[in-house]
Amino acid sequence: MAQRGNLAYDLSVYEPKKKQQPEAQEARISHKKNPTPVRRQSPLKLFTKAAFIFGVMCAVLYGKVESNSLFNEIHSLEQELKDLQGENITLAAEYESRTSLKNVEDYAENVLGLKKLDKSQIEYVELPGERVIEIVETEQKNIFIIIRNKINELREYLGA
């Protein structure tokens, strides 16, 4: 059997750890054995990345300028459309006023010299005989026309 001695146990291991002071952290950081080296990029790669970013920014800016000019053009065309619609309404009203029945009658009397009909100017014509219209059938000498007419009569009879 092992003998138990009078050794004391270190119970501080089980206690919650206290936050270290900032100076202690800085001291710890400065005493690292292998600090990570700063990676330097070649000037060509750096220039390429900068040129790419500049190109993307120029493309976005150009897109904004173009969309702005298109919106301005749309606005001006909509304004022109509203003006033309107002002018159309004005011209339609003017056309209606010029072609009213009263204006047409005035034009016919004053410019053309026409006058309204009196009852004395109306003449009635009577035709002698019966009021019946007769259709005279002509002789059909062509055999194909006769056959076609017979087929049409047969269709009418059958109700087709």
C-alpha positions as CSV (number, residue, x, y, z in Angstrom):
1,M,0.0,0.0,0.0
2,A,1.0,3.4,-0.8
3,Q,1.5,5.7,2.0
4,R,-0.3,8.9,2.1
5,G,1.8,11.7,2.9
6,N,1.0,15.0,4.2
7,L,1.1,16.7,0.8
8,A,-1.1,19.6,0.1
9,Y,-3.2,19.7,-3.0
10,D,-3.2,22.7,-5.3
11,L,-6.9,23.7,-5.4
12,S,-6.3,26.9,-7.3
13,V,-6.4,24.9,-10.6
14,Y,-10.2,24.5,-10.1
15,E,-10.9,28.2,-9.4
16,P,-12.1,30.4,-12.2
17,K,-9.4,32.3,-13.9
18,K,-9.1,36.0,-13.6
19,K,-8.8,38.3,-16.6
20,Q,-5.2,39.3,-17.2
21,Q,-4.2,42.9,-17.3
22,P,-3.7,44.5,-20.8
23,E,0.0,45.0,-20.0
24,A,0.4,41.4,-19.3
25,Q,-1.3,40.5,-22.6
26,E,1.0,42.9,-24.5
27,A,4.0,41.4,-22.8
28,R,2.8,38.0,-23.7
29,I,2.2,39.0,-27.4
30,S,5.6,40.7,-27.6
31,H,7.4,37.6,-26.3
32,K,6.1,35.2,-29.0
33,K,8.8,33.1,-30.5
34,N,7.5,32.9,-34.1
35,P,5.6,36.0,-35.1
36,T,3.6,35.5,-38.4
37,P,5.5,37.2,-41.2
38,V,3.8,39.9,-43.2
39,R,3.2,38.7,-46.7
40,R,4.1,41.2,-49.3
41,Q,2.4,41.1,-52.7
42,S,4.3,41.7,-55.9
43,P,3.7,45.2,-57.4
44,L,2.2,43.6,-60.5
45,K,-0.5,41.7,-58.6
46,L,-1.3,44.8,-56.5
47,F,-1.5,46.9,-59.7
48,T,-3.8,44.3,-61.3
49,K,-6.1,44.2,-58.4
50,A,-6.3,48.0,-58.2
51,A,-7.0,48.2,-62.0
52,F,-9.7,45.6,-61.7
53,I,-11.4,47.5,-58.8
54,F,-11.1,50.8,-60.7
55,G,-12.6,49.2,-63.8
56,V,-15.6,47.8,-61.8
57,M,-16.1,51.2,-60.2
58,C,-16.0,52.9,-63.6
59,A,-18.5,50.4,-65.0
60,V,-20.9,51.0,-62.2
61,L,-20.6,54.8,-62.5
62,Y,-21.2,54.5,-66.3
63,G,-24.3,52.4,-65.7
64,K,-25.7,55.0,-63.3
65,V,-25.0,57.8,-65.8
66,E,-26.7,55.9,-68.6
67,S,-29.7,55.0,-66.5
68,N,-30.0,58.7,-65.4
69,S,-30.0,59.9,-69.0
70,L,-32.6,57.3,-69.9
71,F,-34.8,58.4,-67.1
72,N,-34.5,62.0,-68.2
73,E,-35.4,61.0,-71.7
74,I,-38.4,59.1,-70.5
75,H,-39.6,62.1,-68.4
76,S,-39.3,64.5,-71.4
77,L,-41.2,62.1,-73.7
78,E,-43.9,61.7,-71.1
79,Q,-44.2,65.5,-70.9
80,E,-44.4,65.7,-74.6
81,L,-47.1,63.0,-74.7
82,K,-49.2,65.0,-72.1
83,D,-48.8,68.2,-74.2
84,L,-49.9,66.3,-77.4
85,Q,-52.8,64.7,-75.6
86,G,-54.0,68.2,-74.5
87,E,-53.6,69.5,-78.0
88,N,-55.5,66.5,-79.3
89,I,-58.4,67.3,-77.0
90,T,-58.4,70.9,-78.1
91,L,-58.4,70.0,-81.8
92,A,-61.2,67.4,-81.3
93,A,-63.4,70.0,-79.6
94,E,-62.6,72.5,-82.4
95,Y,-63.5,69.9,-85.0
96,E,-66.8,69.1,-83.3
97,S,-67.7,72.7,-83.2
98,R,-66.9,73.2,-86.9
99,T,-68.9,70.1,-88.0
100,S,-72.0,70.8,-86.0
101,L,-75.3,70.7,-87.9
102,K,-75.9,74.4,-87.4
103,N,-72.5,75.3,-88.9
104,V,-73.0,73.0,-91.9
105,E,-76.5,74.6,-92.6
106,D,-75.0,78.1,-92.4
107,Y,-72.2,77.1,-94.8
108,A,-74.7,75.6,-97.2
109,E,-76.9,78.6,-97.2
110,N,-74.3,81.4,-97.1
111,V,-71.4,80.0,-99.1
112,L,-73.0,77.5,-101.5
113,G,-76.3,79.4,-101.9
114,L,-78.5,76.4,-101.0
115,K,-81.9,76.8,-99.4
116,K,-84.2,74.5,-97.5
117,L,-86.9,72.5,-99.4
118,D,-90.4,73.8,-99.4
119,K,-93.4,71.5,-99.7
120,S,-94.1,73.0,-103.1
121,Q,-90.8,71.8,-104.4
122,I,-91.6,68.1,-103.7
123,E,-92.9,66.2,-106.7
124,Y,-94.3,62.7,-106.5
125,V,-94.0,60.3,-109.4
126,E,-96.4,57.5,-110.1
127,L,-95.7,54.6,-112.3
128,P,-98.4,53.2,-114.4
129,G,-99.2,49.5,-114.1
130,E,-98.5,46.9,-111.4
131,R,-95.9,47.3,-108.8
132,V,-94.3,44.0,-109.4
133,I,-90.8,43.2,-110.4
134,E,-90.4,40.4,-112.8
135,I,-87.1,38.6,-113.4
136,V,-86.7,37.2,-116.8
137,E,-84.6,34.1,-117.0
138,T,-82.3,33.9,-120.0
139,E,-81.7,30.6,-121.8
140,Q,-78.6,28.8,-120.6
141,K,-76.9,27.0,-123.4
142,N,-73.8,25.9,-121.6
143,I,-74.1,22.4,-120.3
144,F,-71.8,23.0,-117.3
145,I,-73.9,25.9,-116.0
146,I,-77.1,23.7,-116.3
147,I,-75.4,20.9,-114.3
148,R,-74.2,23.4,-111.6
149,N,-77.7,24.9,-111.2
150,K,-79.2,21.4,-110.9
151,I,-76.7,20.5,-108.2
152,N,-77.5,23.7,-106.3
153,E,-81.2,23.0,-106.6
154,L,-80.6,19.5,-105.2
155,R,-78.6,20.9,-102.3
156,E,-81.4,23.4,-101.4
157,Y,-83.9,20.6,-101.5
158,L,-81.9,18.4,-99.2
159,G,-81.3,21.3,-96.8
160,A,-77.6,21.5,-97.0
